Amino acid sequence: MPIVLGENQYGKAENRLVRVERDGDEHRLVDLNVSTALAGDLADTHLTGANDKVLATDTQKNTVLAFARDGIGQIEAYGLRLAKHFVGQLPSIHRAHVEIEQYPWTRLGPHSFSRSGEGTRLAKVTYDGEATVEGGIKDLTVLNTTDSEFWGYPRDEYTTLPETKDRILATAVDARWLFSSTNVDWGKAYATARTSLLEAFTNTYSYSLQQTLYAMGTRVLESVPEITEIRLSLPNKHHYLTDLSPFGLDNPGVVFHVGDRPYGLIEATVRREP
């Protein structure tokens, strides 16, 4: 059987970029990790080594940096600018992916900052003549000390997990959402989606992490009409009640040890009906 080249792309991954907005005495910090990937009529470089249709990955890196010179703004808009530029540079480039992570910093003073735990903002832009934009957040760690149960599941000879009517529920939210268009107030949409995730986690009495996930996804879709679907990945950060009886002590739900791995991983997509 003949051997042929399949789908392929190439790019410059994890271009670290910090921009300081110097508007007066109070500075603003924008901290990004940008990855680019291009696809198109690029078979020759795989099959023959010809590079005449290739926009070098170093050029992609330099473009990411140069485009930051005049401002970044919302990362979704910045990604759109980059993706459209790459597709327009060479006839051989038909599609561009731009993925961006924005790291949060908390202001300490006019020009002083500390890294915060507010979650990493995400954007993914695909452009091939038409644009698709995704937003998201990851590393948003949340915890409820009560109002969570887990019981009623089938038991077999390998089941050792005890049922519980009161437990700690903790997870690190990884959420990615798809926008219906590019005519969006990106900053408002992100802030509303993030708030919706936190509110749903806080206000849902949980009988399972799956139920909490669905409540979080539903709240985002109800709050941001431009979002058509949201994909959530929630690891269950287990907290186990510690047995203090060997030390002659009781433990009325106050001391826990935290399990690292293995861990439960709950994933689902919540979307609007077509």
C-alpha positions as CSV (number, residue, x, y, z in Angstrom):
1,M,0.0,0.0,0.0
2,P,1.3,3.5,-0.8
3,I,2.5,5.8,2.0
4,V,1.2,9.3,2.1
5,L,1.5,12.4,4.2
6,G,-1.5,13.1,6.5
7,E,-2.7,16.2,8.3
8,N,0.2,18.4,9.4
9,Q,1.0,21.7,10.9
10,Y,4.0,23.4,12.4
11,G,4.6,26.5,14.6
12,K,6.4,28.1,17.5
13,A,5.2,26.9,20.9
14,E,5.2,28.8,24.2
15,N,6.5,32.2,23.3
16,R,6.7,33.9,26.7
17,L,5.8,37.6,26.5
18,V,5.4,40.3,29.1
19,R,4.2,43.8,28.2
20,V,4.3,46.7,30.6
21,E,1.6,49.3,30.0
22,R,3.3,52.5,31.1
23,D,0.4,54.9,31.3
24,G,1.5,57.5,33.9
25,D,2.9,56.4,37.2
26,E,0.6,53.3,37.6
27,H,1.8,50.5,35.4
28,R,-0.2,47.5,34.1
29,L,1.3,44.1,33.5
30,V,0.3,41.7,30.8
31,D,1.9,38.2,31.0
32,L,1.3,35.8,28.1
33,N,2.3,32.4,26.8
34,V,1.5,32.3,23.0
35,S,1.7,29.3,20.7
36,T,1.2,29.4,17.0
37,A,0.6,26.7,14.4
38,L,0.2,27.0,10.7
39,A,-1.1,24.6,8.1
40,G,-1.7,24.6,4.3
41,D,0.2,23.7,1.1
42,L,3.3,22.5,3.0
43,A,3.8,18.9,1.8
44,D,7.0,19.8,-0.1
45,T,9.0,20.5,3.0
46,H,8.1,17.1,4.4
47,L,8.6,15.2,1.1
48,T,11.5,17.0,-0.5
49,G,12.9,19.3,2.1
50,A,12.0,22.4,0.1
51,N,11.3,25.4,2.4
52,D,10.1,28.0,-0.1
53,K,6.5,27.8,1.3
54,V,7.4,27.8,4.9
55,L,7.0,30.8,7.2
56,A,9.9,30.1,9.7
57,T,8.9,29.4,13.3
58,D,11.4,32.1,14.3
59,T,9.5,34.6,12.2
60,Q,6.3,33.5,13.9
61,K,8.0,34.2,17.3
62,N,9.1,37.6,16.2
63,T,5.7,38.5,14.9
64,V,4.1,37.6,18.3
65,L,6.6,40.0,19.9
66,A,6.3,42.8,17.3
67,F,2.5,42.7,17.4
68,A,2.7,43.4,21.2
69,R,4.5,46.7,20.6
70,D,1.4,48.7,20.0
71,G,-0.7,47.0,22.7
72,I,-2.3,43.7,23.3
73,G,-5.8,44.5,24.5
74,Q,-8.1,41.5,25.1
75,I,-6.2,38.2,24.3
76,E,-9.0,37.0,21.9
77,A,-8.6,40.1,19.8
78,Y,-4.8,39.8,19.9
79,G,-5.1,36.2,18.7
80,L,-7.4,37.2,15.8
81,R,-4.9,39.8,14.7
82,L,-2.0,37.3,14.7
83,A,-4.0,34.5,13.0
84,K,-5.3,36.7,10.2
85,H,-1.8,38.1,9.6
86,F,-0.2,34.6,9.3
87,V,-2.8,33.4,6.8
88,G,-2.3,36.6,4.7
89,Q,1.5,36.4,4.6
90,L,2.1,33.5,2.2
91,P,-0.3,31.8,-0.4
92,S,0.8,28.5,1.0
93,I,-0.5,29.2,4.5
94,H,-4.2,28.3,4.6
95,R,-4.9,28.0,8.3
96,A,-3.5,29.5,11.5
97,H,-4.1,28.5,15.2
98,V,-3.1,30.8,17.9
99,E,-3.4,29.7,21.6
100,I,-2.8,32.1,24.4
101,E,-2.5,31.8,28.2
102,Q,-2.7,34.9,30.3
103,Y,-1.3,34.7,33.8
104,P,-2.9,36.8,36.5
105,W,-1.1,39.3,38.7
106,T,-2.4,41.2,41.6
107,R,-1.3,44.9,42.1
108,L,0.7,45.7,45.2
109,G,1.5,49.3,44.3
110,P,1.8,51.6,41.3
111,H,4.5,49.3,39.7
112,S,4.6,46.3,42.0
113,F,2.8,43.0,41.5
114,S,2.5,39.4,42.9
115,R,1.3,36.3,41.0
116,S,-2.3,35.5,42.0
117,G,-4.3,32.3,42.1
118,E,-7.3,33.7,40.2
119,G,-6.9,31.2,37.3
120,T,-5.1,31.4,34.0
121,R,-7.2,33.0,31.2
122,L,-7.2,31.1,27.9
123,A,-7.9,31.9,24.3
124,K,-7.7,29.9,21.1
125,V,-8.2,31.4,17.7
126,T,-8.5,29.4,14.4
127,Y,-8.5,31.3,11.1
128,D,-8.8,29.8,7.6
129,G,-10.8,32.6,5.9
130,E,-13.3,32.3,8.7
131,A,-12.6,32.8,12.4
132,T,-13.4,30.5,15.3
133,V,-12.7,31.8,18.8
134,E,-12.6,29.9,22.1
135,G,-12.1,31.3,25.5
136,G,-11.5,29.7,28.9
137,I,-9.8,29.4,32.2
138,K,-7.6,26.8,33.9
139,D,-5.9,26.4,37.3
140,L,-8.9,27.9,39.1
141,T,-8.7,26.0,42.4
142,V,-12.0,26.0,44.4
143,L,-13.1,24.2,47.6
144,N,-16.3,23.7,49.6
145,T,-15.8,22.5,53.2
146,T,-19.4,21.1,53.3
147,D,-22.7,20.8,51.3
148,S,-21.3,17.9,49.4
149,E,-22.4,14.2,49.6
150,F,-21.5,11.0,47.7
151,W,-23.5,7.9,48.2
152,G,-26.0,5.5,46.5
153,Y,-23.5,4.1,44.0
154,P,-23.3,0.4,43.2
155,R,-21.0,-1.8,45.3
156,D,-19.2,-4.9,44.2
157,E,-16.4,-7.0,45.7
158,Y,-13.8,-4.4,44.7
159,T,-15.7,-1.4,46.3
160,T,-14.1,-0.1,49.5
161,L,-15.1,3.6,49.3
162,P,-17.4,4.5,52.2
163,E,-20.5,6.5,51.5
164,T,-20.6,10.0,52.9
165,K,-23.3,12.6,53.6
166,D,-20.7,15.3,54.3
167,R,-17.4,15.8,52.6
168,I,-15.0,18.4,51.3
169,L,-15.4,19.0,47.6
170,A,-12.4,20.5,45.8
171,T,-11.3,20.8,42.2
172,A,-9.1,22.8,39.8
173,V,-11.4,24.1,37.1
174,D,-10.4,23.8,33.5
175,A,-13.1,25.3,31.3
176,R,-13.1,26.0,27.6
177,W,-16.0,27.8,25.8
178,L,-16.8,28.4,22.2
179,F,-18.1,31.7,21.0
180,S,-20.8,32.0,18.3
181,S,-19.1,35.0,16.6
182,T,-16.3,37.4,16.8
183,N,-18.5,40.3,17.6
184,V,-18.1,39.9,21.4
185,D,-17.0,42.1,24.3
186,W,-14.2,39.7,25.2
187,G,-13.4,41.2,28.6
188,K,-17.0,41.3,29.8
189,A,-17.6,37.7,28.5
190,Y,-14.6,36.3,30.4
191,A,-15.4,38.1,33.6
192,T,-19.0,37.0,33.5
193,A,-18.1,33.4,32.7
194,R,-15.6,33.2,35.5
195,T,-18.0,34.7,38.0
196,S,-20.7,32.3,36.8
197,L,-18.5,29.3,37.4
198,L,-17.6,30.4,40.9
199,E,-21.2,31.3,41.8
200,A,-22.5,27.9,40.6
201,F,-19.8,26.0,42.5
202,T,-20.5,28.0,45.6
203,N,-24.3,27.8,45.5
204,T,-24.9,24.2,44.3
205,Y,-25.5,21.6,47.0
206,S,-23.6,18.7,45.5
207,Y,-24.5,15.0,45.4
208,S,-21.7,14.4,42.9
209,L,-19.0,16.4,41.1
210,Q,-20.8,15.5,37.8
211,Q,-23.9,17.4,39.1
212,T,-21.7,20.4,40.1
213,L,-20.1,20.4,36.7
214,Y,-23.4,20.6,34.9
215,A,-24.6,23.4,37.2
216,M,-21.4,25.3,36.4
217,G,-21.7,24.9,32.7
218,T,-25.4,25.8,32.7
219,R,-24.8,29.0,34.7
220,V,-22.2,30.1,32.1
221,L,-24.5,29.5,29.1
222,E,-27.4,31.3,30.9
223,S,-25.1,34.3,31.7
224,V,-23.2,34.7,28.4
225,P,-25.5,34.4,25.3
226,E,-22.5,34.6,22.9
227,I,-21.2,31.2,24.3
228,T,-22.6,28.2,22.5
229,E,-20.9,25.4,24.5
230,I,-18.5,24.9,27.4
231,R,-16.2,22.0,28.0
232,L,-15.3,21.3,31.6
233,S,-12.6,19.1,33.1
234,L,-12.7,18.8,36.9
235,P,-10.3,16.7,38.8
236,N,-11.6,15.6,42.2
237,K,-9.0,16.8,44.7
238,H,-9.7,14.3,47.4
239,H,-9.6,15.2,51.1
240,Y,-9.7,12.2,53.5
241,L,-10.7,12.5,57.1
242,T,-7.7,11.5,59.2
243,D,-8.0,8.7,61.7
244,L,-6.6,10.2,65.0
245,S,-7.7,7.3,67.2
246,P,-4.2,5.9,67.5
247,F,-3.3,9.0,69.3
248,G,-6.3,8.9,71.6
249,L,-8.0,11.7,69.8
250,D,-11.3,12.1,68.0
251,N,-11.7,13.9,64.7
252,P,-15.0,15.8,64.4
253,G,-14.4,16.7,60.7
254,V,-11.5,19.1,61.3
255,V,-8.3,17.3,60.2
256,F,-7.9,15.9,56.7
257,H,-5.0,14.6,54.6
258,V,-5.0,15.5,50.9
259,G,-4.7,12.8,48.3
260,D,-2.4,13.5,45.3
261,R,-3.0,10.6,43.0
262,P,-4.8,8.7,41.7
263,Y,-7.8,11.1,41.4
264,G,-11.2,11.2,39.9
265,L,-11.4,13.2,36.7
266,I,-14.9,14.4,35.7
267,E,-15.3,15.8,32.1
268,A,-18.3,16.9,30.1
269,T,-19.6,19.4,27.5
270,V,-22.6,21.5,28.2
271,R,-24.1,23.1,25.1
272,R,-27.1,24.8,23.7
273,E,-29.5,22.7,21.6
274,P,-29.1,23.4,17.9
